[in-house]
């Protein structure tokens, strides 16, 4: 009896050991077995998919988890992606595909999809092609075509771009629009610009004093920006809207070429552009967005950053800008976008360090690059307000570099600002002599002849129409001979 009981105990022990061993082995296998894709809708390589909104589902062989912190690593070329979701074994994506006969590629890197034991699925690349059909009219104009159609241009400066703690935050829009000596903008001003022969207006806008602590833009400010954009477009011109003195050398600038600044503020920046893009989502090809103005490092270094490595954070903000705009869908999927170089500079180091953003819609032809040029810097002092052959040569050298680094590679160039500004704020303006204004006209003529030669566009900074001259009741061209020197290049 005792031996029988001992035998039974030994048997139970062995069974228990085998069971535990089996269980451990099962857990180990589950940990090591990565989720595998068993089916996709559409099928990988499918053709003839209707353009528009496409529901994509990717089903695995086991329940999966989407690692939320890595969800933004899912990329789509040829379309834009909404927030991904998971249902048991299936990853669901909504992809907006605006183009006919376009190959759409979805990439899901390792680490985005895992199982309950934390084992990652392998990287996945899923492609499908949309059905052939008529080309959307808006799709047809590339950034290069838009730049040709925009020349020549003018800046509505010292207006919506004004800022200062002395003004205050979140006040009525007129308090900022008139803070730097300009009248309220009216539709008549834009009609006069069109009548003179200008084809585009750059509208600089400073946003930070019109945003709450969560980054939401004040509705009345957004309304006024839209009203002025409408003045431009209704006059038959192109319009560029930007983020202006949120960058720059002042204490309140929050967009800088710096690792810590990018890490802290890029989500707020992307949210700002999502709001702007959503407001103007239905606008057509006449409206372009410019991601930022003259971005500096934390040392306020002009021309190129003190630390060469900081150039990459200009590139990071540029990519965030493009991603944010494209994510809003509609016409923003193919709107022409403008990215600026570091500080608007055009040195060889800055041009070679610029990384053009990857368009998540897969079409790089909708991106242009902007630089600024007050070259040769301080010529109004150096050459006693005389535009010399040496000045012309410096502009020619600039365009040679722009051609080599950008234009020949398929990226059109916009000279977003130029003019006579020099040290100690010396400039040719309303109070200058007729001879001095003629020299400013020679500079402007050279700039636009070179733009025409290299298929670029330029925007004169402010002074052509300044102060009360902008108001309908008292309108006149402050420096008409300079304006004529510009528009005559294109006649």
Secondary structure as GFF3:
##gff-version 3
##sequence-region A 1 491
A	DSSP	alpha_helix	2	32	.	.	.	ID=ss1
A	DSSP	beta_strand	37	41	.	.	.	ID=ss2
A	DSSP	beta_strand	46	49	.	.	.	ID=ss3
A	DSSP	beta_strand	52	60	.	.	.	ID=ss4
A	DSSP	beta_strand	65	66	.	.	.	ID=ss5
A	DSSP	three_ten_helix	68	73	.	.	.	ID=ss6
A	DSSP	beta_strand	75	77	.	.	.	ID=ss7
A	DSSP	beta_strand	80	81	.	.	.	ID=ss8
A	DSSP	beta_strand	85	87	.	.	.	ID=ss9
A	DSSP	beta_strand	90	97	.	.	.	ID=ss10
A	DSSP	beta_strand	103	108	.	.	.	ID=ss11
A	DSSP	beta_strand	113	114	.	.	.	ID=ss12
A	DSSP	beta_strand	124	130	.	.	.	ID=ss13
A	DSSP	three_ten_helix	137	140	.	.	.	ID=ss14
A	DSSP	alpha_helix	143	150	.	.	.	ID=ss15
A	DSSP	beta_strand	153	155	.	.	.	ID=ss16
A	DSSP	alpha_helix	173	177	.	.	.	ID=ss17
A	DSSP	alpha_helix	187	196	.	.	.	ID=ss18
A	DSSP	beta_strand	200	203	.	.	.	ID=ss19
A	DSSP	three_ten_helix	208	210	.	.	.	ID=ss20
A	DSSP	alpha_helix	219	234	.	.	.	ID=ss21
A	DSSP	beta_strand	238	242	.	.	.	ID=ss22
A	DSSP	alpha_helix	259	279	.	.	.	ID=ss23
A	DSSP	beta_strand	287	290	.	.	.	ID=ss24
A	DSSP	three_ten_helix	308	310	.	.	.	ID=ss25
A	DSSP	alpha_helix	311	326	.	.	.	ID=ss26
A	DSSP	three_ten_helix	330	333	.	.	.	ID=ss27
A	DSSP	beta_strand	337	340	.	.	.	ID=ss28
A	DSSP	three_ten_helix	342	344	.	.	.	ID=ss29
A	DSSP	alpha_helix	348	353	.	.	.	ID=ss30
A	DSSP	three_ten_helix	364	366	.	.	.	ID=ss31
A	DSSP	beta_strand	367	373	.	.	.	ID=ss32
A	DSSP	alpha_helix	379	382	.	.	.	ID=ss33
A	DSSP	alpha_helix	389	405	.	.	.	ID=ss34
A	DSSP	three_ten_helix	407	409	.	.	.	ID=ss35
A	DSSP	beta_strand	413	418	.	.	.	ID=ss36
A	DSSP	three_ten_helix	423	425	.	.	.	ID=ss37
A	DSSP	alpha_helix	434	453	.	.	.	ID=ss38
A	DSSP	beta_strand	457	461	.	.	.	ID=ss39
A	DSSP	three_ten_helix	467	470	.	.	.	ID=ss40
A	DSSP	three_ten_helix	472	474	.	.	.	ID=ss41
A	DSSP	alpha_helix	480	487	.	.	.	ID=ss42
A	DSSP	three_ten_helix	488	490	.	.	.	ID=ss43
###
